[in-house]
């Protein structure tokens, strides 16, 4: 086949010349080089070692700080448990003291009741304090009505009510009516 010296251009754009195409490609390559940062640390082994040492120090520092944080948290929990234990010890000690005082108090009440003589109290009241029994004119009687009573409503069985709110309300109202009869 024979090659032809002409080409068909599709669309409305003209074809570029070979030189302009190469110039544009070199310009694009230079722009991509400018966008990529030049890393000195990759090229120089001494600087690379220093950067790695610096990064290792940062990692070690983070590790030490995290260990210290865990240690502080553990010490805080231990301190809390120590306070709880001390408070428990104090409570137990105070309960023992309370029980001893309560026992002493009950012993003193028994002694007071056994050693109290009503005749001696009456004699002291009449002689020392000048007290005497009231005359009939000094006594005032108060009448207390006998119809003083308390009404207690029975608890309604759940089986009787069937769980109906309306039935429960009617039961309560009827209980109030019975109260005022």
C-alpha positions as a Markdown table, in Angstrom:
| # | Residue | x | y | z |
|---|---|---|---|---|
| 1 | Unk | 0.0 | 0.0 | 0.0 |
| 2 | Unk | 1.0 | 3.4 | -0.7 |
| 3 | Unk | 1.1 | 6.0 | 2.0 |
| 4 | Unk | -0.5 | 9.3 | 1.2 |
| 5 | Unk | 1.0 | 12.7 | 2.0 |
| 6 | Unk | -2.2 | 14.1 | 3.4 |
| 7 | Unk | -4.3 | 13.5 | 6.5 |
| 8 | Unk | -7.9 | 14.2 | 7.2 |
| 9 | Unk | -8.6 | 16.4 | 10.3 |
| 10 | Unk | -11.8 | 15.7 | 12.0 |
| 11 | Unk | -13.6 | 18.5 | 13.8 |
| 12 | Unk | -12.8 | 22.1 | 13.7 |
| 13 | Unk | -9.3 | 22.0 | 15.3 |
| 14 | Unk | -6.2 | 22.3 | 13.2 |
| 15 | Unk | -3.5 | 19.8 | 13.7 |
| 16 | Unk | -0.4 | 20.7 | 15.7 |
| 17 | Unk | 3.0 | 20.7 | 14.3 |
| 18 | Unk | 5.5 | 18.2 | 15.7 |
| 19 | Unk | 7.7 | 21.0 | 17.2 |
| 20 | Unk | 4.9 | 22.6 | 19.1 |
| 21 | Unk | 3.8 | 19.2 | 20.4 |
| 22 | Unk | 7.2 | 18.4 | 21.8 |
| 23 | Unk | 7.5 | 21.9 | 23.4 |
| 24 | Unk | 4.2 | 21.4 | 25.1 |
| 25 | Unk | 5.2 | 18.0 | 26.4 |
| 26 | Unk | 8.5 | 19.4 | 27.9 |
| 27 | Unk | 6.6 | 22.2 | 29.5 |
| 28 | Unk | 4.2 | 19.8 | 31.1 |
| 29 | Unk | 7.1 | 17.7 | 32.4 |
| 30 | Unk | 8.7 | 20.8 | 33.9 |
| 31 | Unk | 5.5 | 21.7 | 35.6 |
| 32 | Unk | 5.2 | 18.3 | 37.2 |
| 33 | Unk | 8.8 | 18.5 | 38.4 |
| 34 | Unk | 8.0 | 21.9 | 40.0 |
| 35 | Unk | 4.9 | 20.4 | 41.7 |
| 36 | Unk | 6.9 | 17.5 | 43.2 |
| 37 | Unk | 9.0 | 18.7 | 46.2 |
| 38 | Unk | 12.6 | 18.0 | 46.1 |
| 39 | Unk | 13.4 | 15.8 | 49.0 |
| 40 | Unk | 17.0 | 16.4 | 50.3 |
| 41 | Unk | 16.6 | 13.7 | 52.9 |
| 42 | Unk | 16.2 | 11.0 | 50.3 |
| 43 | Unk | 19.4 | 11.9 | 48.5 |
| 44 | Unk | 21.7 | 12.5 | 51.4 |
| 45 | Unk | 22.3 | 9.5 | 53.7 |
| 46 | Unk | 23.5 | 11.6 | 56.7 |
| 47 | Unk | 20.3 | 13.8 | 56.6 |
| 48 | Unk | 18.2 | 10.7 | 56.1 |
| 49 | Unk | 19.7 | 9.1 | 59.3 |
| 50 | Unk | 19.1 | 12.4 | 61.3 |
| 51 | Unk | 15.5 | 12.5 | 60.1 |
| 52 | Unk | 15.0 | 8.8 | 61.1 |
| 53 | Unk | 16.6 | 9.5 | 64.5 |
| 54 | Unk | 14.3 | 12.5 | 65.0 |
| 55 | Unk | 11.2 | 10.4 | 64.1 |
| 56 | Unk | 12.3 | 7.6 | 66.4 |
| 57 | Unk | 12.6 | 10.1 | 69.2 |
| 58 | Unk | 9.1 | 11.4 | 68.6 |
| 59 | Unk | 7.7 | 7.8 | 68.7 |
| 60 | Unk | 9.7 | 7.1 | 71.9 |
| 61 | Unk | 8.4 | 10.2 | 73.5 |
| 62 | Unk | 4.8 | 9.3 | 72.6 |
| 63 | Unk | 5.3 | 5.9 | 74.0 |
| 64 | Unk | 6.7 | 7.2 | 77.3 |
| 65 | Unk | 3.8 | 9.7 | 77.6 |
| 66 | Unk | 1.2 | 7.1 | 77.0 |
| 67 | Unk | 2.8 | 4.8 | 79.6 |
| 68 | Unk | 2.8 | 7.7 | 82.0 |
| 69 | Unk | -0.8 | 8.3 | 81.3 |
| 70 | Unk | -1.7 | 4.7 | 82.0 |
| 71 | Unk | 0.4 | 4.8 | 85.2 |
| 72 | Unk | -1.4 | 7.9 | 86.4 |
| 73 | Unk | -4.8 | 6.3 | 85.7 |
| 74 | Unk | -3.8 | 3.2 | 87.6 |
| 75 | Unk | -2.5 | 5.2 | 90.6 |
| 76 | Unk | -5.8 | 7.2 | 90.6 |
| 77 | Unk | -7.8 | 4.0 | 90.7 |
| 78 | Unk | -5.6 | 2.6 | 93.5 |
| 79 | Unk | -5.9 | 5.8 | 95.5 |
| 80 | Unk | -9.7 | 5.6 | 95.2 |
| 81 | Unk | -9.7 | 2.0 | 96.4 |
| 82 | Unk | -7.5 | 3.1 | 99.3 |
| 83 | Unk | -9.9 | 5.8 | 100.3 |
| 84 | Unk | -12.8 | 3.4 | 100.1 |
| 85 | Unk | -10.9 | 0.9 | 102.3 |
| 86 | Unk | -10.1 | 3.6 | 104.9 |
| 87 | Unk | -13.7 | 4.8 | 105.0 |
| 88 | Unk | -14.9 | 1.2 | 105.4 |
| 89 | Unk | -12.4 | 0.8 | 108.3 |
| 90 | Unk | -13.7 | 4.0 | 109.9 |
| 91 | Unk | -17.3 | 2.9 | 109.5 |
| 92 | Unk | -16.6 | -0.4 | 111.2 |
| 93 | Unk | -14.8 | 1.3 | 114.0 |
| 94 | Unk | -17.7 | 3.7 | 114.5 |
| 95 | Unk | -20.2 | 0.8 | 114.4 |
| 96 | Unk | -18.3 | -0.9 | 117.2 |
| 97 | Unk | -18.3 | 2.3 | 119.3 |
| 98 | Unk | -22.1 | 2.8 | 118.6 |
| 99 | Unk | -22.9 | -0.8 | 119.6 |
| 100 | Unk | -20.9 | -0.3 | 122.9 |
| 101 | Unk | -22.8 | 2.9 | 123.6 |
| 102 | Unk | -26.1 | 1.4 | 122.8 |
| 103 | Unk | -25.4 | -1.5 | 125.2 |
| 104 | Unk | -24.3 | 0.9 | 127.9 |
| 105 | Unk | -27.5 | 2.9 | 127.4 |
| 106 | Unk | -29.7 | -0.1 | 127.7 |
| 107 | Unk | -27.9 | -1.1 | 130.9 |
| 108 | Unk | -28.4 | 2.4 | 132.3 |
| 109 | Unk | -32.1 | 2.3 | 131.4 |
| 110 | Unk | -32.5 | -1.1 | 133.2 |
| 111 | Unk | -30.6 | 0.3 | 136.3 |
| 112 | Unk | -32.8 | 3.5 | 136.2 |
| 113 | Unk | -36.0 | 1.4 | 136.1 |
| 114 | Unk | -34.9 | -0.9 | 138.9 |
| 115 | Unk | -33.6 | 1.8 | 141.2 |
| 116 | Unk | -36.6 | 4.2 | 140.8 |
| 117 | Unk | -38.9 | 4.1 | 143.8 |
| 118 | Unk | -42.3 | 5.9 | 143.3 |
| 119 | Unk | -42.8 | 6.5 | 147.0 |
| 120 | Unk | -39.4 | 8.3 | 147.2 |
| 121 | Unk | -40.3 | 10.4 | 144.2 |
| 122 | Unk | -43.6 | 11.4 | 145.8 |
| 123 | Unk | -41.9 | 12.3 | 149.1 |
| 124 | Unk | -39.3 | 14.5 | 147.3 |
| 125 | Unk | -41.9 | 16.2 | 145.2 |
| 126 | Unk | -44.0 | 17.1 | 148.3 |
| 127 | Unk | -41.1 | 18.1 | 150.6 |
| 128 | Unk | -38.5 | 19.7 | 148.4 |
| 129 | Unk | -40.7 | 21.1 | 145.6 |
| 130 | Unk | -43.8 | 21.8 | 147.6 |
| 131 | Unk | -46.1 | 19.9 | 145.2 |
| 132 | Unk | -49.5 | 18.6 | 146.3 |
| 133 | Unk | -52.4 | 16.7 | 144.8 |
| 134 | Unk | -55.0 | 18.9 | 143.1 |
| 135 | Unk | -58.4 | 19.6 | 144.8 |
| 136 | Unk | -61.6 | 18.6 | 143.1 |
| 137 | Unk | -62.2 | 22.2 | 142.1 |
| 138 | Unk | -58.9 | 22.3 | 140.2 |
| 139 | Unk | -59.7 | 19.2 | 138.1 |
| 140 | Unk | -61.3 | 19.8 | 134.7 |
| 141 | Unk | -62.7 | 16.9 | 132.7 |
| 142 | Unk | -62.7 | 16.9 | 128.9 |
| 143 | Unk | -65.2 | 14.8 | 127.0 |
| 144 | Unk | -63.8 | 12.9 | 124.0 |
| 145 | Unk | -66.3 | 11.6 | 121.5 |
| 146 | Unk | -66.3 | 7.8 | 121.2 |
| 147 | Unk | -67.0 | 7.8 | 117.4 |
| 148 | Unk | -63.4 | 8.6 | 116.7 |
| 149 | Unk | -62.3 | 5.8 | 114.3 |
| 150 | Unk | -60.3 | 5.2 | 111.2 |
| 151 | Unk | -61.7 | 3.7 | 108.0 |
| 152 | Unk | -59.4 | 1.4 | 106.0 |
| 153 | Unk | -60.4 | 0.6 | 102.5 |
| 154 | Unk | -59.8 | -3.0 | 101.3 |
| 155 | Unk | -57.4 | -3.6 | 98.5 |
| 156 | Unk | -59.2 | -4.7 | 95.4 |
| 157 | Unk | -58.0 | -7.9 | 93.9 |
| 158 | Unk | -56.7 | -7.7 | 90.3 |
| 159 | Unk | -58.6 | -10.8 | 89.4 |
| 160 | Unk | -61.9 | -9.1 | 90.5 |
| 161 | Unk | -61.3 | -5.8 | 88.6 |
| 162 | Unk | -60.0 | -7.4 | 85.4 |
| 163 | Unk | -57.6 | -4.5 | 85.0 |
| 164 | Unk | -60.3 | -2.1 | 83.8 |
| 165 | Unk | -59.5 | 1.6 | 84.6 |
| 166 | Unk | -63.2 | 2.4 | 84.7 |
| 167 | Unk | -64.0 | -0.3 | 87.2 |
| 168 | Unk | -61.1 | 0.8 | 89.4 |
| 169 | Unk | -62.4 | 4.4 | 89.3 |
| 170 | Unk | -66.0 | 3.4 | 90.2 |
| 171 | Unk | -64.6 | 1.2 | 93.0 |
| 172 | Unk | -62.7 | 4.2 | 94.5 |
| 173 | Unk | -65.7 | 6.5 | 94.2 |
| 174 | Unk | -68.0 | 4.0 | 95.9 |
| 175 | Unk | -65.4 | 3.7 | 98.7 |
| 176 | Unk | -65.5 | 7.5 | 99.2 |
| 177 | Unk | -69.3 | 7.4 | 99.3 |
| 178 | Unk | -69.2 | 4.7 | 101.9 |
| 179 | Unk | -66.8 | 6.7 | 103.9 |
| 180 | Unk | -69.2 | 9.6 | 104.3 |
| 181 | Unk | -72.3 | 7.5 | 105.1 |
